[in-house]
Amino acid sequence: MEFFIIIKANANTEAGVMPSTPLLQAMGDFNQRLSEAGVLVSGNGLHPSSRSARVHFSAAGRHIEHGPFALTEDTISGYWVWRLPSLDAACDWAAQIPNPDNEHYCVDIRPIFSADDFGGALTPELREREEKLARQ
């Protein structure tokens, strides 16, 4: 299974405050452990919403809105994608995420759909197309 680990933003990340050297070192060490264990698929930090945009969809069309956006519990500042056998295993790894600056932050762990999750709605033709895209 793959899991999307969402690192929630806080006032500092939205203000563009860069991580401390101890945090960068600790996260680098943690990412190395994830990689060596075969868990890490990808991950990155995100710029603050002031450098972002949203595209709103409706029956009337599309509307583009540029940030900054109000800090909410849904604002994110980074992510990982991990490959693990279970949600419990993802929770075990998430409990090891470093916090050398003792900042308050939160991560969400969301399972990523696999092709099998879609059942019969994912026809053999659609599955083949998805697999071809994944190989490219």
C-alpha positions as CSV (number, residue, x, y, z in Angstrom):
1,M,0.0,0.0,0.0
2,E,1.0,3.6,-0.5
3,F,0.3,6.4,1.9
4,F,0.2,10.1,1.5
5,I,1.6,11.8,4.6
6,I,0.4,15.3,4.8
7,I,2.4,17.8,6.9
8,K,0.1,20.6,8.1
9,A,1.1,24.2,7.8
10,N,1.4,26.5,10.8
11,A,2.0,30.3,11.1
12,N,5.7,29.9,10.6
13,T,5.5,27.9,7.4
14,E,2.9,30.2,6.0
15,A,5.1,33.2,6.8
16,G,7.9,31.6,4.8
17,V,10.1,30.9,7.9
18,M,12.7,28.4,6.7
19,P,13.5,25.3,8.8
20,S,16.3,25.4,11.2
21,T,19.6,23.6,10.6
22,P,18.8,21.0,13.3
23,L,15.4,20.3,11.7
24,L,17.0,20.0,8.2
25,Q,19.6,17.6,9.6
26,A,17.0,15.5,11.5
27,M,14.7,15.4,8.5
28,G,17.5,14.4,6.2
29,D,18.5,11.6,8.6
30,F,14.9,10.5,8.8
31,N,14.5,10.5,5.0
32,Q,17.7,8.4,4.8
33,R,16.2,5.9,7.2
34,L,12.9,5.8,5.2
35,S,14.9,5.3,2.0
36,E,17.1,2.6,3.3
37,A,14.0,0.7,4.6
38,G,12.4,0.9,1.2
39,V,9.5,3.0,2.5
40,L,10.2,6.4,0.9
41,V,8.6,6.9,-2.6
42,S,8.8,10.7,-2.6
43,G,8.4,13.8,-0.5
44,N,9.0,17.5,-0.4
45,G,8.3,20.7,1.5
46,L,5.9,23.2,-0.1
47,H,6.2,27.0,-0.5
48,P,3.7,29.1,1.5
49,S,0.2,29.7,0.1
50,S,1.3,33.3,-0.8
51,R,3.2,31.7,-3.7
52,S,0.2,29.4,-4.7
53,A,-3.0,29.4,-6.6
54,R,-6.3,27.6,-6.6
55,V,-8.5,26.7,-9.5
56,H,-12.2,26.6,-8.5
57,F,-14.6,24.5,-10.7
58,S,-18.3,24.9,-11.1
59,A,-21.0,24.6,-13.7
60,A,-20.3,28.2,-14.6
61,G,-16.7,27.4,-15.5
62,R,-13.3,27.8,-13.8
63,H,-12.0,30.6,-11.6
64,I,-8.3,31.0,-10.7
65,E,-7.5,32.5,-7.3
66,H,-4.0,33.5,-6.2
67,G,-2.8,33.2,-2.6
68,P,-2.1,33.9,0.1
69,F,-4.9,31.9,1.6
70,A,-6.2,32.0,5.2
71,L,-4.3,29.5,7.3
72,T,-6.8,26.6,8.1
73,E,-6.4,23.1,9.3
74,D,-6.4,22.0,5.6
75,T,-3.3,24.1,4.7
76,I,-0.3,21.9,4.1
77,S,3.4,22.6,4.1
78,G,4.8,19.3,2.9
79,Y,4.2,15.7,2.1
80,W,5.7,12.3,1.8
81,V,4.5,9.2,-0.1
82,W,5.4,6.0,1.7
83,R,5.0,2.4,0.6
84,L,4.2,0.2,3.6
85,P,2.1,-2.9,4.3
86,S,-0.5,-1.3,6.6
87,L,-1.8,1.9,8.2
88,D,-0.4,0.7,11.5
89,A,3.1,0.5,9.9
90,A,2.6,4.1,8.5
91,C,1.6,5.3,12.0
92,D,4.7,3.6,13.5
93,W,6.9,5.5,11.0
94,A,5.0,8.8,11.5
95,A,5.5,8.6,15.2
96,Q,9.3,8.8,14.5
97,I,9.1,12.0,12.5
98,P,11.7,14.3,14.1
99,N,10.8,17.5,15.9
100,P,14.1,19.0,17.2
101,D,12.6,22.5,17.5
102,N,9.6,21.3,19.6
103,E,7.2,23.0,17.2
104,H,3.6,22.1,17.2
105,Y,2.6,20.4,13.9
106,C,0.4,17.7,12.7
107,V,0.6,15.1,10.0
108,D,-2.3,13.2,8.4
109,I,-1.8,9.7,7.0
110,R,-4.1,9.0,4.0
111,P,-4.1,5.7,2.1
112,I,-3.7,6.1,-1.7
113,F,-6.1,4.3,-3.9
114,S,-4.7,1.4,-5.9
115,A,-6.2,0.1,-9.1
116,D,-7.9,-2.8,-7.3
117,D,-9.8,-0.4,-5.1
118,F,-11.9,0.7,-8.1
119,G,-13.3,-2.8,-8.8
120,G,-15.2,-3.3,-12.0
121,A,-15.5,0.5,-12.7
122,L,-11.8,0.3,-13.8
123,T,-12.3,-1.6,-17.0
124,P,-9.3,-3.6,-18.4
125,E,-8.9,-0.9,-21.0
126,L,-8.7,1.9,-18.4
127,R,-6.4,-0.2,-16.2
128,E,-4.1,-0.8,-19.2
129,R,-4.1,3.0,-19.9
130,E,-3.2,3.7,-16.3
131,E,-0.4,1.1,-16.3
132,K,1.0,2.6,-19.5
133,L,1.0,6.1,-18.0
134,A,2.7,4.8,-14.8
135,R,5.5,3.2,-16.9
136,Q,6.2,6.5,-18.8
